[in-house]
């Protein structure tokens, strides 16, 4: 839909293909498409978080993903992983801005929702909820399924992906939601969590999560200049990226080195 004018199936296919091409050119590893109506359909969050509650003209959410390199997250908490995290954030915001701008040039309304959805980790300590869930957006866009540790697990990278979303009135054919859970329910993320934030449930794969405890630990790491944590994403066995790097690609001495230099209280 372009300002109320319906697009043909061929036009939708061509636009979707072009957006994927642009996303790849901007360095994005993943791109998925969700109908904005899926937020109401699945109702996994309160109505005020629905794209159409914020921007009523929303029809499609384009979700972009940038991978987190295993050899760097394996040093967490460290300045090495912190810089990787910050770099993927910059790439995501810039790429999603460019995609939204590209849609604008075609006559579509479009904007991007930043990758985190909160101003600073200290905000989450007091109120542990962001303004928008990129995890749910990625799930609705068919990029993966939500795992035990509340992250989006993708076939390509497991949970080692960062996301941002472009919201538009372009009526693009959505991707199918992934039905088969990718989470192995192995419990590794629960066992390795530094603050024991996850409690298993019998009725579903996704754990109960102490978000305050998690956010408080991240605040501590940020004060020490090697934020964020990322342990639950690091240890997750899901993802084709492990075929490249193996079970563990950093030496014990290298891990200690990266944690011991470049940040406070290491």
C-alpha positions as CSV (number, residue, x, y, z in Angstrom):
1,X,0.0,0.0,0.0
2,X,1.5,3.3,-1.1
3,X,-0.4,6.2,0.5
4,X,-3.6,4.3,0.2
5,X,-2.9,2.8,-3.3
6,X,-2.7,-0.9,-3.4
7,X,0.4,-2.6,-4.9
8,X,0.2,-5.6,-7.2
9,X,1.7,-8.9,-6.1
10,X,4.6,-8.3,-8.6
11,X,5.3,-4.9,-7.0
12,X,5.3,-6.4,-3.5
13,X,7.7,-9.1,-4.6
14,X,10.0,-6.6,-6.3
15,X,10.0,-4.3,-3.3
16,X,10.7,-7.1,-0.9
17,X,13.6,-8.3,-3.0
18,X,15.0,-4.8,-3.3
19,X,14.9,-4.2,0.5
20,X,16.7,-7.5,1.1
21,X,19.3,-6.5,-1.4
22,X,19.8,-3.1,0.2
23,X,20.0,-4.7,3.7
24,X,22.7,-7.0,2.5
25,X,24.6,-4.2,0.9
26,X,24.5,-2.3,4.2
27,X,26.1,-5.3,6.0
28,X,23.0,-6.9,7.5
29,X,23.1,-10.7,7.9
30,X,19.3,-11.2,8.2
31,X,16.1,-9.5,7.0
32,X,12.6,-10.7,7.7
33,X,9.1,-9.2,7.1
34,X,6.2,-9.3,9.6
35,X,2.7,-8.0,9.1
36,X,2.0,-5.3,11.8
37,X,-1.3,-7.1,12.5
38,X,0.7,-10.1,14.0
39,X,1.2,-8.1,17.2
40,X,-2.6,-8.1,17.7
41,X,-2.9,-11.7,16.4
42,X,-0.4,-13.2,18.8
43,X,-0.9,-10.8,21.7
44,X,2.3,-11.6,23.4
45,X,2.7,-8.1,24.8
46,X,0.4,-5.3,26.0
47,X,-1.4,-3.3,23.3
48,X,0.6,-0.1,23.9
49,X,3.6,-2.0,22.4
50,X,1.9,-2.8,19.1
51,X,3.3,-0.9,16.1
52,X,-0.2,0.1,15.1
53,X,-1.0,1.5,18.5
54,X,1.9,3.9,18.1
55,X,1.7,4.5,14.3
56,X,-1.8,3.5,13.1
57,X,-0.7,3.4,9.5
58,X,1.8,0.6,10.1
59,X,1.4,-2.4,7.8
60,X,4.8,-4.1,7.7
61,X,7.7,-4.4,10.1
62,X,11.0,-5.1,8.4
63,X,13.4,-6.7,10.9
64,X,17.2,-6.5,10.3
65,X,19.8,-8.6,12.0
66,X,23.6,-8.2,12.5
67,X,25.6,-11.1,13.8
68,X,27.7,-11.2,16.9
69,X,31.1,-12.8,16.3
70,X,31.7,-15.9,18.5
71,X,35.4,-15.3,19.1
72,X,34.6,-11.8,20.6
73,X,31.6,-12.7,22.7
74,X,33.6,-15.6,24.2
75,X,35.8,-13.0,26.0
76,X,32.8,-11.5,27.8
77,X,32.8,-9.4,30.0
78,X,35.5,-7.5,28.2
79,X,36.1,-4.3,26.2
80,X,36.4,-6.6,23.1
81,X,32.8,-7.7,23.3
82,X,31.7,-4.3,24.4
83,X,33.1,-2.7,21.3
84,X,31.5,-5.4,19.1
85,X,28.1,-4.7,20.8
86,X,28.5,-1.0,20.2
87,X,29.5,-1.5,16.6
88,X,26.6,-3.7,15.7
89,X,24.3,-1.1,17.3
90,X,25.7,1.6,15.1
91,X,25.4,-0.6,12.0
92,X,21.8,-1.5,12.8
93,X,20.7,2.0,13.4
94,X,22.4,3.3,10.3
95,X,21.1,0.4,8.1
96,X,17.6,0.7,9.4
97,X,17.7,4.4,8.9
98,X,18.8,3.9,5.3
99,X,16.1,1.3,4.6
100,X,13.4,3.6,6.0
101,X,14.8,6.5,3.9
102,X,14.8,4.3,0.9
103,X,11.1,3.5,1.4
104,X,10.4,7.2,1.8
105,X,11.9,7.9,-1.6
106,X,9.4,5.5,-3.1
107,X,6.5,7.3,-1.4
108,X,6.0,5.1,1.6
109,X,5.7,6.2,5.2
110,X,8.6,4.6,7.1
111,X,10.7,5.0,10.2
112,X,12.9,2.7,12.3
113,X,12.7,1.6,15.9
114,X,16.2,1.7,17.5
115,X,17.8,-1.7,18.4
116,X,17.5,-1.4,22.2
117,X,14.4,0.6,22.9
118,X,15.7,2.2,26.1
119,X,18.0,5.1,26.8
120,X,20.4,3.5,29.3
121,X,20.6,0.3,31.3
122,X,20.0,2.2,34.5
123,X,16.4,2.7,33.3
124,X,15.8,-1.0,33.1
125,X,17.0,-1.5,36.7
126,X,14.0,0.6,37.8
127,X,11.6,-0.5,35.1
128,X,12.8,-3.6,33.3
129,X,10.9,-3.2,30.0
130,X,12.0,-1.6,26.8
131,X,9.7,0.5,24.5
132,X,9.8,-2.2,21.8
133,X,10.7,-5.9,21.7
134,X,13.0,-6.6,18.8
135,X,12.9,-10.3,19.9
136,X,9.1,-10.5,19.2
137,X,9.6,-8.5,16.0
138,X,12.1,-11.0,14.8
139,X,9.9,-13.9,15.8
140,X,6.9,-12.4,13.9
141,X,9.2,-11.9,10.9
142,X,10.1,-15.5,10.7
143,X,13.7,-15.1,11.7
144,X,13.7,-17.6,14.6
145,X,12.0,-18.6,17.8
146,X,12.2,-17.4,21.4
147,X,14.4,-19.5,23.5
148,X,14.6,-20.4,27.2
149,X,16.7,-17.3,27.9
150,X,14.2,-14.9,26.2
151,X,16.5,-14.2,23.2
152,X,15.6,-14.9,19.6
153,X,17.3,-18.0,18.4
154,X,18.1,-18.0,14.7
155,X,19.2,-21.0,12.6
156,X,22.2,-19.1,11.4
157,X,23.6,-17.6,14.6
158,X,21.6,-18.9,17.5
159,X,21.0,-15.9,19.8
160,X,24.2,-14.2,18.7
161,X,22.3,-11.5,16.6
162,X,21.3,-7.9,17.3
163,X,18.1,-6.5,15.7
164,X,16.5,-3.3,14.6
165,X,13.1,-2.8,12.9
166,X,11.8,-0.6,10.1
167,X,8.0,0.2,10.4
168,X,6.3,1.1,7.2
169,X,2.9,1.5,5.5
170,X,4.2,-0.6,2.5
171,X,2.0,-3.6,2.3
172,X,4.7,-6.3,1.8
173,X,4.0,-10.0,1.8
174,X,5.1,-11.2,5.3
175,X,7.4,-14.2,5.9
176,X,6.1,-17.2,7.7
177,X,6.5,-17.5,11.4
178,X,8.8,-20.3,12.4
179,X,6.7,-23.0,14.2
180,X,9.4,-25.5,15.3
181,X,11.2,-24.4,18.5
182,X,15.0,-24.0,17.9
183,X,15.7,-24.1,21.6
184,X,17.2,-27.4,22.7
185,X,16.1,-26.9,26.3
186,X,19.5,-28.0,27.3
187,X,19.7,-25.6,30.3
188,X,23.2,-24.4,29.6
189,X,22.2,-20.8,29.6
190,X,20.5,-21.2,33.0
191,X,23.6,-23.0,34.5
192,X,26.0,-20.4,33.2
193,X,24.1,-17.2,34.0
194,X,26.3,-15.2,36.4
195,X,23.3,-14.1,38.5
196,X,20.9,-17.0,38.2
197,X,18.3,-15.0,36.5
198,X,16.4,-17.9,34.9
199,X,13.9,-20.3,36.5
200,X,12.5,-23.2,34.4
201,X,8.8,-23.6,33.9
202,X,6.9,-26.8,33.3
203,X,4.4,-25.4,30.9
204,X,6.7,-23.8,28.3
205,X,10.3,-23.6,27.1
206,X,10.7,-20.0,28.0
207,X,11.9,-19.5,31.5
208,X,10.7,-17.1,34.2
209,X,13.3,-14.4,34.2
210,X,14.4,-12.1,37.0
211,X,14.7,-9.0,34.8
212,X,15.7,-6.7,37.7
213,X,18.6,-9.0,38.7
214,X,19.8,-9.2,35.1
215,X,19.6,-5.4,34.5
216,X,21.3,-4.7,37.8
217,X,24.2,-7.0,36.8
218,X,24.4,-5.2,33.4
219,X,24.5,-1.9,35.2
220,X,27.5,-3.1,37.3
221,X,29.3,-4.2,34.1
222,X,28.6,-0.9,32.4
223,X,30.1,1.0,35.4
224,X,33.2,-1.2,34.9
225,X,33.3,-0.3,31.1
226,X,32.8,-3.9,29.8
227,X,29.1,-4.0,29.3
228,X,27.1,-6.1,28.4
229,X,27.1,-9.6,29.8
230,X,26.0,-11.9,26.9
231,X,26.9,-15.2,28.6
232,X,23.6,-16.8,27.9
233,X,24.0,-15.9,24.2
234,X,27.7,-17.1,24.2
235,X,27.0,-20.6,25.6
236,X,23.9,-21.4,23.5
237,X,24.7,-24.4,21.2
238,X,22.2,-23.3,18.5
239,X,23.5,-21.7,15.3
240,X,25.4,-22.6,12.2
241,X,28.1,-20.1,13.3
242,X,29.5,-22.8,15.6
243,X,30.5,-24.9,12.6
244,X,32.9,-22.1,11.7
245,X,34.4,-21.5,15.1
246,X,33.8,-24.7,17.0
247,X,32.8,-25.2,20.6
248,X,35.4,-22.7,21.9
249,X,37.7,-20.5,19.8
250,X,39.4,-18.4,22.4
251,X,42.2,-19.7,24.6
252,X,42.0,-19.6,28.4
253,X,44.9,-17.2,28.5
254,X,43.4,-15.0,25.8
255,X,40.1,-14.8,27.6
256,X,41.8,-13.8,30.8
257,X,43.9,-11.2,28.9
258,X,40.8,-9.6,27.3
259,X,39.0,-9.4,30.6
260,X,42.1,-8.0,32.5
261,X,42.9,-5.0,30.3
262,X,40.9,-2.1,28.9
263,X,38.2,-1.8,31.6
264,X,37.8,-1.2,35.3
265,X,37.7,-3.8,38.1
266,X,38.7,-6.6,35.8
